Amino acid sequence: MADATKLSIDQLKETAKAIRRLIIKITTEAGSGHPTSSLSAVEVVTALYFGGFLRHHKDNPRDPKRDRFILSKGHAVPVLYSALCQAGYYTLEQIMTLRKLGSPFEGHPNMKRLNTMEASTGSLGQGLSLGIGHALACRLDGLDAHTFVMMGDGEMGEGQIWEAASAAEKYRLSNLTAIVDQNGYQQTGATKDVLDMKPFAAKFEAFGWHTQVIDGNSMGSVVEALTKVKTIQDRPTAIISQTKKGFGILPILEMAGDLNYHGKPLSKELAEKALALLS
């Protein structure tokens, strides 16, 4: 099993910018998808795959000793496809087929079509339960593998998440980390207006989890939080990653008059402006 790639903070920032450019390119080419939901999560996904926190190997994606990353907010899968492209798993030509007829790069992760996907997600609320399954299985098999699960803040209204939070504490799953991408929006508007589930940290603490609240668009904060995760030996960790939806191209979204921009690709004209901003 190869060691995880470990870039410096400056290198991670440049890699994050490259991943953002890929997200814009593939969603605009597809004419559909969720670019803004993907952009908020870029720093965390970049740090996991390139900051030395996720053991993985492109020549053997199913190595039992690998660490796992489950994207419970499956609609944001462009960030995962783009990160895997950046890591050498896929070519740009392959991921440019996003959402096209016959392409394995579907609008949500499909583990039956891509062996790099740890779970088929998209029906929100299920990722943490799947993560518990992986974490328990690794423990039973004597594997020193860690499972990371990313969820959206709109997703936190799903009851299954809190059943899973209770179970993870019961089994003292220190090899499980939940990451809440708290970008403040969901499909129909701001999460505080639709169903305000905050404070997330207090809720996870009440379930017995170790918690951290961070600026999820600050690479330094993300790296620091993930470093602390490896020191927790007696319980699961929840990282509340406070982000901005569409981070990296916010001036473009302001220009378009829609800071949520949920489930909409940028037009080719706006995409060119966004790519110039990210150059």
C-alpha positions as CSV (number, residue, x, y, z in Angstrom):
1,M,0.0,0.0,0.0
2,A,1.5,3.3,-1.0
3,D,1.8,6.1,1.4
4,A,-0.7,9.0,1.0
5,T,0.5,11.9,-1.1
6,K,1.6,14.8,1.1
7,L,1.9,18.2,-0.5
8,S,2.7,21.4,1.3
9,I,0.0,24.0,2.1
10,D,1.0,26.1,-0.9
11,Q,1.0,23.1,-3.2
12,L,-2.4,22.1,-1.8
13,K,-3.8,25.6,-2.5
14,E,-2.6,25.3,-6.1
15,T,-4.0,21.8,-6.4
16,A,-7.4,23.1,-5.1
17,K,-7.4,25.7,-7.7
18,A,-6.8,23.1,-10.4
19,I,-9.6,21.0,-9.1
20,R,-11.9,24.0,-9.1
21,R,-11.1,24.6,-12.8
22,L,-11.9,21.0,-13.6
23,I,-15.3,21.3,-11.8
24,I,-16.2,24.3,-13.9
25,K,-15.1,22.6,-17.1
26,I,-16.9,19.3,-16.7
27,T,-20.2,20.7,-15.4
28,T,-20.4,23.4,-18.1
29,E,-19.6,20.7,-20.7
30,A,-22.3,18.5,-19.3
31,G,-24.8,21.4,-19.2
32,S,-25.9,20.1,-15.8
33,G,-24.6,19.2,-12.4
34,H,-23.8,20.9,-9.1
35,P,-20.7,23.1,-9.5
36,T,-21.4,25.3,-6.4
37,S,-22.0,22.4,-4.1
38,S,-18.8,20.9,-5.3
39,L,-16.7,24.1,-5.0
40,S,-17.5,24.5,-1.3
41,A,-15.9,21.1,-0.5
42,V,-12.7,21.5,-2.5
43,E,-10.3,22.3,0.3
44,V,-11.4,19.3,2.4
45,V,-11.3,16.9,-0.6
46,T,-7.9,18.3,-1.7
47,A,-6.4,17.9,1.7
48,L,-7.7,14.4,2.1
49,Y,-6.3,13.1,-1.3
50,F,-3.1,15.2,-1.5
51,G,-2.3,16.3,2.1
52,G,-1.3,12.9,3.4
53,F,-4.5,12.0,5.2
54,L,-6.0,9.4,2.9
55,R,-4.1,6.3,1.9
56,H,-5.0,5.3,-1.6
57,H,-3.4,3.9,-4.7
58,K,-4.6,4.4,-8.3
59,D,-3.3,1.1,-9.4
60,N,-5.3,-0.8,-6.7
61,P,-8.3,1.3,-5.7
62,R,-9.9,-1.6,-3.7
63,D,-6.8,-2.4,-1.6
64,P,-8.4,-3.6,1.7
65,K,-5.8,-1.5,3.6
66,R,-6.9,1.8,1.9
67,D,-8.6,4.6,3.8
68,R,-12.2,5.3,2.7
69,F,-13.9,8.5,1.6
70,I,-17.7,8.4,1.2
71,L,-19.3,11.4,-0.4
72,S,-22.7,11.3,1.2
73,K,-23.7,14.6,-0.5
74,G,-23.5,12.7,-3.8
75,H,-24.7,15.5,-6.0
76,A,-21.3,17.2,-5.4
77,V,-19.5,14.3,-7.1
78,P,-17.8,16.6,-9.7
79,V,-15.4,17.5,-6.8
80,L,-14.5,13.9,-6.4
81,Y,-14.2,13.1,-10.1
82,S,-12.0,16.2,-10.5
83,A,-9.8,15.2,-7.5
84,L,-9.4,11.7,-8.9
85,C,-8.5,13.2,-12.3
86,Q,-5.9,15.4,-10.6
87,A,-4.5,12.3,-8.8
88,G,-4.1,10.4,-12.1
89,Y,-7.0,8.0,-11.8
90,Y,-8.8,9.4,-14.8
91,T,-8.0,11.6,-17.8
92,L,-9.7,14.9,-18.5
93,E,-11.3,13.3,-21.6
94,Q,-12.9,10.7,-19.4
95,I,-14.4,13.0,-16.8
96,M,-15.5,15.4,-19.5
97,T,-18.2,12.7,-20.3
98,L,-19.9,13.6,-17.0
99,R,-23.6,12.9,-17.1
100,K,-23.5,11.9,-20.8
101,L,-25.4,8.9,-22.1
102,G,-23.4,5.7,-21.3
103,S,-20.7,7.4,-19.2
104,P,-19.8,5.9,-15.9
105,F,-19.3,9.4,-14.6
106,E,-22.9,9.8,-13.5
107,G,-24.4,12.7,-11.7
108,H,-24.1,10.8,-8.4
109,P,-21.4,8.3,-7.4
110,N,-22.1,4.8,-8.7
111,M,-19.8,2.2,-7.1
112,K,-21.0,-0.5,-9.6
113,R,-19.6,1.5,-12.5
114,L,-16.5,3.0,-10.9
115,N,-14.3,1.1,-8.5
116,T,-13.1,4.3,-7.0
117,M,-16.4,5.1,-5.5
118,E,-16.8,3.7,-2.0
119,A,-20.6,3.9,-2.1
120,S,-23.4,4.8,-4.4
121,T,-24.9,7.9,-2.8
122,G,-27.3,10.6,-3.6
123,S,-30.3,9.6,-1.5
124,L,-29.2,11.9,1.3
125,G,-28.7,10.8,4.9
126,Q,-27.2,7.4,4.2
127,G,-23.5,8.0,3.9
128,L,-22.7,8.1,7.6
129,S,-24.4,4.7,8.1
130,L,-22.4,3.3,5.3
131,G,-19.3,4.8,6.9
132,I,-20.0,3.0,10.1
133,G,-20.2,-0.3,8.2
134,H,-16.8,0.3,6.7
135,A,-15.3,1.4,10.0
136,L,-16.7,-1.6,11.9
137,A,-15.6,-4.0,9.1
138,C,-12.1,-2.6,9.1
139,R,-11.9,-3.0,12.9
140,L,-13.2,-6.6,12.7
141,D,-10.6,-7.4,10.0
142,G,-7.8,-5.9,12.1
143,L,-7.1,-3.2,9.4
144,D,-5.7,0.2,10.4
145,A,-7.9,2.0,7.9
146,H,-9.8,5.3,8.5
147,T,-13.2,6.1,7.0
148,F,-14.1,9.7,6.2
149,V,-17.7,10.7,5.4
150,M,-18.7,14.1,4.0
151,M,-22.2,15.3,4.4
152,G,-24.0,18.5,3.5
153,D,-25.6,20.8,6.0
154,G,-29.0,20.6,4.3
155,E,-28.6,16.8,4.6
156,M,-28.4,17.0,8.3
157,G,-32.1,17.2,8.6
158,E,-32.3,13.5,7.7
159,G,-33.1,11.4,10.8
160,Q,-30.9,8.5,9.8
161,I,-27.8,10.7,10.4
162,W,-28.6,11.0,14.0
163,E,-29.3,7.3,14.4
164,A,-25.9,6.7,12.9
165,A,-24.3,9.3,15.2
166,S,-25.6,7.4,18.2
167,A,-24.4,4.0,16.8
168,A,-20.9,5.3,16.1
169,E,-20.5,6.5,19.6
170,K,-21.8,3.2,21.0
171,Y,-19.0,1.4,19.1
172,R,-16.4,4.1,20.0
173,L,-15.4,4.3,16.3
174,S,-12.2,6.3,16.5
175,N,-11.5,5.2,12.9
176,L,-14.5,7.2,11.6
177,T,-14.6,11.0,10.8
178,A,-17.8,12.8,9.7
179,I,-17.3,16.1,7.9
180,V,-20.2,18.5,7.6
181,D,-19.8,20.8,4.6
182,Q,-21.7,23.7,6.1
183,N,-22.1,26.0,3.1
184,G,-25.4,27.5,4.3
185,Y,-27.6,26.5,1.4
186,Q,-29.7,23.6,0.2
187,Q,-31.8,23.0,-2.9
188,T,-34.6,25.4,-2.2
189,G,-32.8,28.1,-0.2
190,A,-30.7,28.9,2.8
191,T,-30.6,26.0,5.3
192,K,-31.4,28.4,8.2
193,D,-34.8,29.2,6.5
194,V,-35.6,25.7,5.3
195,L,-34.8,23.6,8.4
196,D,-32.2,25.1,10.7
197,M,-30.3,22.2,12.3
198,K,-27.6,24.2,14.0
199,P,-25.6,24.0,16.2
200,F,-24.1,20.9,14.7
201,A,-21.1,20.7,17.0
202,A,-23.3,20.7,20.1
203,K,-25.4,18.0,18.7
204,F,-22.5,15.7,17.8
205,E,-21.0,16.4,21.3
206,A,-24.2,15.4,22.9
207,F,-23.9,12.1,21.1
208,G,-20.4,11.6,22.5
209,W,-18.3,12.7,19.5
210,H,-15.1,14.7,19.5
211,T,-15.9,17.8,17.5
212,Q,-14.0,20.6,15.7
213,V,-15.4,23.7,14.0
214,I,-13.2,25.1,11.3
215,D,-13.1,27.5,8.3
216,G,-13.5,24.8,5.6
217,N,-12.2,27.1,2.8
218,S,-8.9,27.8,4.7
219,M,-6.4,25.1,3.7
220,G,-4.4,25.6,6.8
221,S,-7.4,25.1,9.0
222,V,-8.5,22.0,7.1
223,V,-5.0,20.5,7.4
224,E,-4.8,21.3,11.1
225,A,-8.2,19.7,11.7
226,L,-7.4,16.5,9.8
227,T,-4.1,16.2,11.7
228,K,-5.9,16.3,15.0
229,V,-8.2,13.5,13.9
230,K,-5.4,11.0,13.9
231,T,-4.8,11.8,17.6
232,I,-8.3,10.9,18.8
233,Q,-8.2,7.2,19.9
234,D,-11.4,6.7,21.9
235,R,-14.4,8.1,19.9
236,P,-15.5,9.3,16.4
237,T,-14.7,12.8,15.3
238,A,-17.0,15.3,13.6
239,I,-15.5,18.3,11.7
240,I,-18.0,21.1,11.1
241,S,-16.5,22.6,8.0
242,Q,-17.9,26.1,7.6
243,T,-17.7,27.0,3.9
244,K,-19.2,29.2,1.2
245,K,-21.1,27.6,-1.6
246,G,-19.4,28.4,-4.9
247,F,-16.2,29.4,-3.1
248,G,-13.6,30.5,-5.6
249,I,-16.0,32.0,-8.1
250,L,-18.2,34.1,-5.7
251,P,-17.9,37.3,-7.9
252,I,-19.3,35.3,-10.8
253,L,-22.3,34.1,-8.7
254,E,-22.9,37.7,-7.5
255,M,-22.8,38.8,-11.2
256,A,-25.4,36.1,-11.9
257,G,-27.5,37.3,-9.0
258,D,-27.8,33.9,-7.3
259,L,-25.4,32.9,-4.5
260,N,-27.0,29.5,-4.1
261,Y,-26.9,28.5,-7.8
262,H,-28.0,25.0,-6.9
263,G,-28.0,22.4,-9.5
264,K,-27.1,24.8,-12.3
265,P,-24.0,24.7,-14.5
266,L,-22.4,28.0,-15.5
267,S,-23.0,29.1,-19.0
268,K,-20.0,29.0,-21.3
269,E,-19.7,32.8,-21.0
270,L,-19.7,32.7,-17.2
271,A,-17.5,29.6,-17.2
272,E,-14.9,31.5,-19.1
273,K,-15.0,34.3,-16.6
274,A,-14.8,31.8,-13.7
275,L,-11.8,30.0,-15.3
276,A,-10.1,33.4,-15.8
277,L,-10.7,34.1,-12.1
278,L,-9.2,30.8,-11.2
279,S,-6.2,31.0,-13.5
